[in-house]
Amino acid sequence: MDSDERDLLLGTARKLAEKYDEHYWRQCAREERFVDELWMDMAHAGILGLGIPEADGGFGGGMTELCMVTEEMAKISRVPVMLIVTGLARIPILKYGTPLQRRQLVSETVSGRIRLCFAITEPDAGTNTFRIQTLAMRQPDGSYLLNGQKVFISDVKDSHYVLVVTRTTPLNQVADRRNGISLMMVDLTSPGVHYRELNIDVKKPERQFSLFFDNVRLSSEALLGDEGQGFRYLFDALNPERQLAAASALGTGYRALSKGVAYAKERTIFGNQPIGSYQALQHPMAMARARLDAARLMLYRAAALFDEGKSSGTESNMAKLLASEAGFEACDIALQAHGGYGFDRDHEIFGLWEGSRVSKTAPINNHMILNYIAEHVLGLPKSYAV
Ligand SMILES: Cc1cc2nc3c(=O)[nH]c(=O)nc-3n(C[C@H](O)[C@H](O)[C@H](O)COP(=O)(O)OP(=O)(O)OC[C@H]3O[C@@H](n4cnc5c(N)ncnc54)[C@H](O)[C@@H]3O)c2cc1C
């Protein structure tokens, strides 16, 4: 996309974020419903077609544009987690799916008719994906029988399909633990699929669920790419997920910081000087701004590498790490600057702070990213047993 097209896109994202403001999000949270109106407007504006080739019904562009829109919307209001999960789930389908899978599961997401969620986390495996126990056993007729449990899965109730990371060969039967993992697209209305909402204490309309598969019969059409190769395919999706999570964390951080700065310029309690004149607030705010801007550079470097078809693992991990830390730091100093009013719902700061804290843990916790950098960039020994 050229810079005029990007400006147009950002203008559209800005207008949508202004229309669907905090009041709208809170109303949806109160009514425990998905942000349907926003989602359909995003579809009409072409945002859901970003990063999808025109041949698949999309509007072109890539991760760079998708990250720009995500950041811009989060700077003004909120951005649906659904944009991140649907966005990441489509990538392995585009790359490894059959023409039918691409048509049913990608093209239909552009119109907003179909939404996708993503299930990797399990209660007893956590961050250690190799230990997942969900199992899709191939049957003599070529179909699969899926059994297992996932946890913390966002947006299950409001999605139509879930991209499931499952074993097709149990861990104790593979020589290399990376083998025997497959990606399956599961229709959430299939017999044997059940879910239960979790008691996640973050006030958002988008919720998390435990997801149960109880003898779910899947046709061979559910499999993405080759059986047993899913772990390798997964990285195509996880780097974009990290970039989108970083873009959202950055937008939230910039938003909180601008609120904190505006408040600090106004609030006067000692003498005639506003609280923003005190270095105790100024320096952390200046540091937060510098760190947000630095994380932003890393994010768009990662997105550009991905769009050029180059390896972006290190940069995507670093962008997620730096953006979530900088975003949280910005929210924290904005909360501090607001004093007691920071906890007043009308100032919206505490909600931003809560949301930005989640981004240090999900979609991947920052300790695992530090492990990755230590091991793969610095060449240090692995710090944990596998
Ligand atoms: C709001 C929210 C939405 C989510 N949405 C999704 C979703 O849509 N789909 C999905 O599949 N998952 C989702 N998750 C799950 C999320 O990805 C996991 O919670 C996260 O990856 C951590 O896994 P865990 O909770 O099992 O923690 P564990 O793996 O049990 O780890 C706990 C903590 O131990 C530390 N730790 C663990 N291992 C190491 C190590 N080797 N070295 C150093 N420290 C370590 C880290 O600090 C880590 O945070 C979501 C979670 C939340 C909170």
The ligand as an ORCA input file, in Angstrom:
! r2SCAN-3c Opt
* xyz 0 1
  C      -6.967    -12.865     28.861
  C      -6.322    -14.096     28.309
  C      -6.636    -14.513     27.021
  C      -6.060    -15.678     26.506
  N      -6.458    -16.128     25.267
  C      -5.961    -17.303     24.795
  C      -6.448    -17.854     23.561
  O      -7.281    -17.259     22.873
  N      -5.956    -19.058     23.151
  C      -5.032    -19.741     23.874
  O      -4.647    -20.843     23.449
  N      -4.562    -19.271     25.067
  C      -5.020    -18.071     25.534
  N      -4.566    -17.574     26.740
  C      -3.597    -18.349     27.513
  C      -2.217    -17.703     27.571
  O      -1.588    -17.800     26.330
  C      -1.469    -18.409     28.701
  O      -2.101    -18.051     29.919
  C      -0.030    -18.048     28.759
  O       0.615    -18.498     27.597
  C       0.650    -18.660     29.976
  O       0.304    -20.011     30.138
  P      -0.195    -20.526     31.574
  O      -1.277    -19.607     32.021
  O      -0.523    -21.972     31.524
  O       1.060    -20.319     32.476
  P       2.295    -21.362     32.845
  O       2.739    -21.992     31.579
  O       1.732    -22.238     33.918
  O       3.330    -20.382     33.406
  C       3.081    -19.580     34.573
  C       4.201    -18.561     34.719
  O       5.427    -19.262     35.027
  C       6.520    -18.594     34.404
  N       7.180    -19.581     33.550
  C       6.651    -20.721     32.990
  N       7.593    -21.394     32.318
  C       8.737    -20.693     32.431
  C      10.077    -20.893     31.985
  N      10.431    -21.947     31.255
  N      11.003    -19.938     32.276
  C      10.689    -18.843     33.024
  N       9.438    -18.624     33.510
  C       8.483    -19.533     33.219
  C       5.952    -17.409     33.601
  O       6.076    -16.239     34.380
  C       4.497    -17.764     33.450
  O       3.668    -16.606     33.335
  C      -5.118    -16.397     27.276
  C      -4.793    -15.965     28.565
  C      -5.384    -14.832     29.078
  C      -5.037    -14.400     30.471
*
